[in-house]
Amino acid sequence: MTETSPKKALPPLLSMTERAAERLRALYAGAQQGKTLRISVGRRGCSGLSYEMDFVDQPQKGDEHVQDHDLTLLVDQKATLFLIGTVMDYEVKDLESGFTFTNPNEKGRCGCGESFHI
């Protein structure tokens, strides 16, 4: 009889930093009230893939519901394999601010940072 080793738990599909959660809370309470942030991966840029974010009224069929910091996000079913273990942050810089993604699945990014490949 052979023993099987226990399966490793997968990392969460997507998680948020506290800064991202604070910004999303503000958006949900203000201009995006009643909507949910939906994250997907599209084809664009030098490296081929890019993160896409839209506020939607209703989830699309197959969307994954992600709960973190008592907030809900939606992830496009087609993007789940690209995003496993990704951490969403919110950065404020001198000339720009916005959500950023740290994705352990990325193998590289284009020079301008607009797109990535896996």
C-alpha positions as semicolon CSV with decimal commas, in nm:
position;residue;x (nm);y (nm);z (nm)
1;M;0,000;0,000;0,000
2;T;0,138;0,340;-0,092
3;E;0,074;0,651;0,104
4;T;-0,031;0,961;-0,076
5;S;0,106;1,290;0,039
6;P;-0,151;1,548;0,139
7;K;-0,239;1,793;-0,134
8;K;-0,111;2,145;-0,094
9;A;-0,382;2,403;-0,062
10;L;-0,401;2,644;-0,353
11;P;-0,336;3,008;-0,272
12;P;-0,643;3,231;-0,282
13;L;-0,752;3,329;-0,629
14;L;-0,702;3,697;-0,553
15;S;-0,642;3,898;-0,238
16;M;-0,619;4,269;-0,159
17;T;-0,389;4,481;0,050
18;E;-0,546;4,710;0,308
19;R;-0,479;5,010;0,079
20;A;-0,669;4,844;-0,207
21;A;-0,954;4,758;0,027
22;E;-0,975;5,116;0,156
23;R;-0,989;5,256;-0,198
24;L;-1,246;5,000;-0,310
25;R;-1,461;5,076;-0,005
26;A;-1,453;5,445;-0,099
27;L;-1,551;5,366;-0,458
28;Y;-1,833;5,133;-0,348
29;A;-1,964;5,404;-0,111
30;G;-1,941;5,680;-0,372
31;A;-1,959;5,685;-0,749
32;Q;-1,973;5,304;-0,783
33;Q;-2,241;5,245;-0,519
34;G;-2,445;4,933;-0,595
35;K;-2,185;4,798;-0,838
36;T;-1,913;4,536;-0,803
37;L;-1,559;4,547;-0,937
38;R;-1,503;4,276;-1,199
39;I;-1,149;4,178;-1,296
40;S;-1,063;4,002;-1,618
41;V;-0,760;3,943;-1,837
42;G;-0,766;4,064;-2,196
43;R;-0,533;4,055;-2,494
44;R;-0,344;4,382;-2,538
45;G;-0,003;4,539;-2,544
46;C;0,346;4,418;-2,627
47;S;0,342;4,113;-2,400
48;G;-0,008;3,998;-2,489
49;L;-0,216;4,009;-2,168
50;S;-0,349;4,294;-1,958
51;Y;-0,559;4,337;-1,646
52;E;-0,904;4,479;-1,712
53;M;-1,134;4,621;-1,447
54;D;-1,497;4,723;-1,481
55;F;-1,769;4,808;-1,234
56;V;-2,074;4,595;-1,314
57;D;-2,434;4,581;-1,194
58;Q;-2,456;4,201;-1,209
59;P;-2,201;3,918;-1,225
60;Q;-2,167;3,738;-1,555
61;K;-2,232;3,367;-1,581
62;G;-1,939;3,175;-1,430
63;D;-1,781;3,471;-1,249
64;E;-1,591;3,379;-0,934
65;H;-1,690;3,573;-0,621
66;V;-1,385;3,674;-0,418
67;Q;-1,432;3,788;-0,057
68;D;-1,149;3,975;0,113
69;H;-1,148;4,252;0,377
70;D;-1,529;4,212;0,393
71;L;-1,553;4,323;0,029
72;T;-1,665;4,135;-0,280
73;L;-1,486;4,129;-0,615
74;L;-1,576;3,935;-0,925
75;V;-1,322;3,751;-1,139
76;D;-1,398;3,645;-1,493
77;Q;-1,400;3,265;-1,512
78;K;-1,158;3,277;-1,809
79;A;-0,906;3,475;-1,600
80;T;-0,888;3,245;-1,298
81;L;-0,589;3,039;-1,413
82;F;-0,395;3,359;-1,490
83;L;-0,471;3,515;-1,151
84;I;-0,426;3,243;-0,887
85;G;-0,229;3,393;-0,599
86;T;-0,245;3,752;-0,727
87;V;-0,243;4,041;-0,480
88;M;-0,419;4,363;-0,573
89;D;-0,281;4,685;-0,425
90;Y;-0,356;5,055;-0,460
91;E;-0,062;5,285;-0,520
92;V;-0,048;5,664;-0,506
93;K;0,247;5,821;-0,687
94;D;0,336;6,181;-0,765
95;L;0,166;6,186;-1,106
96;E;-0,067;5,886;-1,099
97;S;-0,258;5,651;-0,876
98;G;-0,437;5,325;-0,934
99;F;-0,477;4,958;-0,864
100;T;-0,174;4,738;-0,926
101;F;-0,131;4,362;-0,937
102;T;0,147;4,140;-0,806
103;N;0,097;3,814;-0,989
104;P;0,323;3,516;-0,910
105;N;0,228;3,363;-1,247
106;E;0,376;3,644;-1,456
107;K;0,689;3,552;-1,649
108;G;0,752;3,904;-1,775
109;R;0,612;4,249;-1,853
110;C;0,652;4,486;-2,141
111;G;0,871;4,792;-2,089
112;C;0,580;5,030;-2,034
113;G;0,413;4,797;-1,780
114;E;0,083;4,786;-1,969
115;S;0,088;4,413;-2,038
116;F;0,234;4,086;-1,916
117;H;0,283;3,727;-2,024
118;I;0,255;3,396;-1,844
